[in-house]
């Protein structure tokens, strides 16, 4: 057994180190974020490495005060294995012994304790950029800011560009990791060009997905009770948008702190401004020796940067006064000092000083009184820029068009527009990188480059001055148009999802290219092409609001005289999906899908036809047009036959299964869903992910319960959630939770229902899924009713209904109205209850063909019994039973029989009640301990 509590010694295996007491897992020396449950499992397995630990013992240890099933354990084991290296490496460490449990099988080694290592004891969920290895002259600032942050909660570091605001903020962030339990998040606004995306950027840093026009309510829901430090970096260009938002966050989240960097203050309530002044420089005074000059931080920084460049460097008595003069002329601005030190290798200290004089004599002469520090930094950048050869300066100007990281291929495309050949551009980029005018940006797939924000701003101005901006912006937009189009061709609407996900770091550049393309001075033809290519990119990243914005603008800009039908088809399809999830189930969704489908038929593109029929099917189920959804599925059946593709046939079976379930044809629903499960091919070509979610397996679990197979329904429900988790699509997991929660409510498993409901509410709030959040609130209300909290349940149900009606999310409204009616009659409001259930029944078209109509009739009968109208109640029960039988819904039939049996018992008709109920109970071969079957057997016992 390994003692994980011994002075928090590091337990090493492979590239990993585990510090159990600090609850920290590192990989190759860097903190690796792991969820709390998964980390608990790892610590326990490591404590007893080599032993096979029984699943029940593992669950008892990790979930000591909560009742969970093995599905939760399997989910967190999968998460742990992924963190340790996906299936291959992760499985090597954590081994499943069938029928017994899990074992940690990797070799372990003990290393130093936490006292001997550096770094935070608690990892941040989003790894901070590293601090400077040594920061000069800022220790007092870091100490004061930390104190101010603890006292005031909202601190802004204000100072000119290049002075070191970000470096100081990062030093504070790493210092405060322990105090905030690792909950320190760095939000870089430097790459953001659209101020409207400020809330979305914060949400993305926190791991949230934004699918709302106004993400603030959901963001506040997540932050309200969090103890967290948010670092807002480079805020000056979006400060008008960010200032009120930051003020609101601080007011609404009492445990949250904000540390911002900006060239100007926010000027909001509660803000504490910390002005970061230049580094202290040696005074202009005769007689200063080397030791005197090196006592000042500006000189220390200059000399240290020279030493880093030359390897070894010792300041001479002759050069010391020149160093003092250079630091003074650069006014202690850290970036300007570093740029100057970088040229000493080429020109020496005296040569650097002379160049400084020749370039900046006018600027520095008035520096002490009126010249803004921004101009000082611009001057330093101009001097560095002017030293570049023509090919390098032209390349650098072109690179200013990029927002955030870019690839070598993208840089070459832009350089070509500047008349620079590929070999010249490759050499220029290499030289610029060595001169620190380009930085590298870490990426998983391949090397990325970026310009520092200050450098980008300076050379961007030069690009405009030279009249090159339109040409370079066009090349930038054309590159990303072609780049996204190539990915789309490899990942068409019918192929497996995920083609765009590895390229998510190009998002800032795609946004910038679209913004330019639709500007007044640009070429909207490129914009339309780019928007069509980017549509699936935005959908796969679940950036539905942005998808709507650009597809809408592209459609408005289409040339009616020369419309590309395939292009319009792509735009209309993306518009339909994005509107459906951002604005609700409006007629605009139907219109967009219908138009796109017509274009797909004109183009005889069968794969796109099936893709669009899936989208239209989703829309129709959401608005409650279940027969329309069935008709759409039948159209898909015809298309799938022409395709002769097993994957297409599979998805049509799911479409038909879902529609039949919602209409009430439960035997057909289960037949279609089970057939699709059995014949699931290994290679799926239909890209459901592009539609926003995958709802293919949600109907099976409910259909199984309705047809009298509760145990299989529970198994299918758990499988549904597991599958949704593997897809890692927020919408998919949301809809899977919504549908499967009802299985646990129906069988009477309140504990697991509560776990899933709370998960749905939290998940939908984190990802700004408004209608799904409303459904979660309604389901919580229904659970509260079942547990006896009638008033609370009614309040939750009414709140849920208001949102669902507003967004035309009608698929759940009758279900919640039925529960609300039950709550009202329990509160002795039979008239209101009867009105509520009658309105719900009246919503159902097509002669009452809806999966929940038998239950609505049964509940109406119960209400009439409470009102004393037994005869009418009995008619409702009989209608419910007849419809249940036609729907093959044994679950509803059993409930109806229980309600009618109770009435007959009171009327002295015990024999008729037994004859009705006993055969139904006998038809059940499983789930005998579920709520309805227990109630049925108790009633039979009472009748006997």
Secondary structure, 3 states (H helix, E strand, C coil): CCCCCCCCCEEEECCEEEECCCCEEEECCEECCCCHHHHHHHHHHHHCCCCCEEHHHHHHHHCCCCCCCHHHHHHHHHHHHHHCCHHHHHHHHEEEECCCEEEECCCCEECCCHHHCCCCCCCCCCCCCCCCCCCCCCHHHHHHHHHHHHHHCEEEEECCCCCCHHHHHHHHHHHCCCCCCCCEEEEECCCCCCHHHHHHHHHHHCCCCCCCCCCHHHHHHHHCCCCEEEEEECCHHHHHHHHHHHHHHHHHCCCEEEEEEECCCCCCCCCEEEECCCCCCCCCCCCCCHHHHCCCHHHHHHHHHHHHHHCCCCCCHHHHHHHHHHHHHCCCCHHHHHHHHCCHHHHHHHHHHHHHHHHHHHHHHCCCCCCCHHHHHHHHHHHHHHCCCHHHHHHHHHHCCCCCCECHHHHHHHHHHCCCCHHHHHHHHHHHHHCCCCEEECCCCCCEEECCHHHHHHHHHHHHHCCCHHHHHHHHHHHHHHHHHHHHHHCCCCCCCCCCHHHHHHHHHHHHHHHHHCCCCCCHHHHHHHHHHHHHHHHHCCCHHHHHHHHHHHHHHCCCCCCCHHHHHHHHHHHHHHHHHHCCCCHHHHHHHHHHHHHHHHCCCHHHHHHHHHHHHHHHHHCCCHHHHHHHHHHHHHHHHHHCCHHHHHHHHHHHHHHHHHHCCHHHHHHHHHHHHHCCCCCCCCCHHHHCCCCCCHHHHHHHHHCCCHHHHHHHHHHHHHHHHHHCCHHHHHHHHHHHHHHHHHHCCHHHHHHHHHHHHHHHHHCCCHHHHHHHHHHHHHHHHHCCCHHHHHHHHHHHHHHHHHCCCHHHHHHHHHHHHHHHHHCCCHHHHHHHHHHHHHCCCHHHCCCCHHHHHHHHHHHHHHCCCHHHHHHHHHHHHHHHHHHCCHHHHHHHHHHHHHHHHHCCCHHHHHHHHHHHHHCCCCCCCCHHHHHHHHHHHHHC
